[in-house]
């Protein structure tokens, strides 16, 4: 497993022109503290801790008031760090994208919805995500909640996935600019 990473900046500089009012960071991860939110054993990388406080300081410097916290692969299906970050930021400004197994209990899915989750992430670009074989089942489970599917897959996969995606009962977001 590759445990190297780039060190994050100590501080974000305030831009000459801040973001427009109501701007939203639509894809961010929060990592750690690791003693409270341990990383999955089958992860592809080990990120540095990136706290809620550091993230909020960066958003404040940029003038961004809303955010979507996305479940990183290093936590697998353990959504606690993502959900607790959304809750700490408040539902008036934050939402979450989580990873779920297809057999998640209905009450657990509803609890994630109540906590601010509005999407499910599928990752095949790194270890820790659900299988694309589960895509239809998961989409059917989250459709009644009005959620979307967010996918981080290799660019060459989109062509073969297109017919499947077209038949899903939910919108699909191409994560990381569709890998292109």
C-alpha positions in Angstrom: 0.0 0.0 0.0 1.3 3.5 -0.9 1.4 5.6 2.2 2.9 8.7 0.6 0.9 11.9 0.2 1.4 15.5 -0.4 1.3 17.7 2.7 -1.6 20.1 2.8 -1.2 23.8 3.0 -0.9 25.3 6.4 -3.2 28.2 5.3 -5.4 29.1 2.4 -4.8 32.6 1.0 -7.8 34.9 0.6 -8.4 35.4 -3.1 -8.7 39.0 -4.6 -12.3 38.1 -5.5 -14.2 35.8 -3.0 -16.7 33.3 -4.2 -20.2 34.6 -5.0 -22.7 34.4 -2.2 -24.3 31.0 -1.9 -21.3 29.2 -3.5 -21.0 25.5 -2.7 -17.9 23.3 -2.6 -19.5 20.3 -4.2 -16.8 17.7 -3.3 -14.7 17.6 -0.2 -13.3 15.0 2.2 -12.7 15.2 5.9 -10.1 12.8 7.4 -9.6 12.0 11.0 -8.8 12.1 13.7 -7.6 8.6 12.9 -7.9 7.4 16.5 -11.6 8.1 16.3 -12.2 7.2 12.6 -9.7 4.5 11.7 -9.0 3.9 8.0 -10.1 0.7 6.3 -7.4 -2.1 6.1 -8.1 -2.5 2.3 -7.5 1.1 1.4 -5.4 2.2 -1.6 -3.8 5.2 0.1 -3.3 6.8 3.5 -4.2 10.5 3.5 -3.0 13.1 6.1 -5.6 14.1 8.6 -7.7 17.0 7.3 -9.9 18.2 10.1 -13.3 19.9 10.0 -11.8 23.0 11.5 -9.1 23.2 8.8 -11.8 22.7 6.1 -14.0 25.5 7.5 -11.0 27.9 7.7 -10.3 27.2 4.0 -13.9 27.8 3.1 -14.0 31.0 5.1 -10.9 32.3 3.4 -12.4 31.5 -0.1 -15.8 32.9 0.8 -17.7 29.6 0.3 -20.6 29.0 2.7 -22.0 25.6 1.6 -20.5 22.2 1.1 -20.9 18.6 0.2 -18.8 16.1 2.2 -18.1 13.0 0.1 -17.2 9.6 1.7 -13.6 8.8 0.8 -12.6 5.3 -0.1 -10.2 5.0 2.9 -13.3 4.6 5.2 -15.1 2.0 3.1 -18.7 1.7 4.3 -18.0 3.3 7.7 -19.7 6.7 7.1 -19.2 8.0 10.6 -16.6 10.7 9.8 -18.6 12.0 6.8 -21.9 12.0 8.6 -20.6 13.6 11.7 -18.9 16.3 9.7 -22.2 17.1 7.9 -23.9 17.2 11.2 -21.3 19.5 12.8 -21.5 21.9 9.8 -25.3 21.9 10.0 -27.9 20.9 7.5 -28.5 24.5 6.5 -25.1 24.5 4.8 -23.9 20.9 4.4 -24.9 17.6 2.7 -23.2 14.3 2.4 -22.5 11.6 -0.1 -22.0 8.2 1.5 -21.1 4.6 0.6 -23.6 1.9 1.4 -23.9 -1.9 0.8 -26.9 -3.0 -1.2 -28.3 -4.9 1.8 -28.4 -1.8 4.1 -31.4 -1.9 6.5 -34.1 0.6 5.6 -33.8 2.2 9.0 -30.1 2.7 8.5 -30.7 4.3 5.1 -33.3 6.6 6.6 -30.9 7.6 9.4 -28.3 8.6 6.8 -31.0 10.6 5.0 -32.0 12.3 8.2 -28.4 13.1 8.9 -28.0 14.9 5.6 -26.9 12.2 3.1 -28.3 12.8 -0.4 -26.1 10.5 -2.6 -24.3 7.2 -2.8 -20.7 7.0 -4.1 -19.4 4.1 -6.2 -15.6 4.0 -6.5 -13.6 1.5 -8.6 -10.5 3.8 -9.0 -9.3 2.8 -5.5 -10.0 0.1 -3.0 -12.9 0.4 -0.5 -15.9 1.0 -2.8 -18.9 -1.1 -3.7 -19.0 -3.3 -6.8 -20.6 -1.9 -9.9 -22.7 -5.1 -9.9 -24.6 -3.5 -7.0 -25.4 -0.3 -8.9 -29.0 -1.2 -9.9 -29.9 -2.5 -6.5 -28.5 0.5 -4.7 -30.1 2.9 -7.1 -33.5 1.3 -6.5 -32.9 1.5 -2.7 -32.1 5.3 -2.7 -34.6 6.4 -5.5 -37.5 6.9 -3.1 -35.3 9.2 -1.0 -34.5 11.4 -4.0 -30.8 10.7 -3.8 -28.3 10.5 -6.6 -25.4 8.1 -7.5 -21.9 9.5 -7.6 -19.4 7.4 -9.5 -15.6 7.5 -9.6 -14.7 5.0 -12.3 -12.1 4.9 -15.1 -12.9 7.1 -18.1 -13.0 4.1 -20.4 -15.8 2.5 -18.2 -18.4 5.2 -19.0 -19.1 3.9 -22.5 -20.0 0.4 -21.3 -21.9 1.9 -18.3 -24.0 4.2 -20.4 -26.9 1.8 -21.0 -27.0 0.8 -17.3 -27.0 4.4 -16.2 -29.7 5.4 -18.7 -32.0 2.8 -17.0 -31.4 3.9 -13.4 -34.2 5.6 -11.5 -31.8 8.3 -10.1 -29.5 11.0 -11.5 -25.8 10.1 -11.8 -22.9 12.4 -11.0 -19.5 11.8 -12.8 -17.1 12.1 -9.9 -13.6 13.6 -10.5 -14.7 15.1 -13.9 -15.4 11.5 -15.2 -11.7 10.6 -15.0 -10.8 12.5 -18.2 
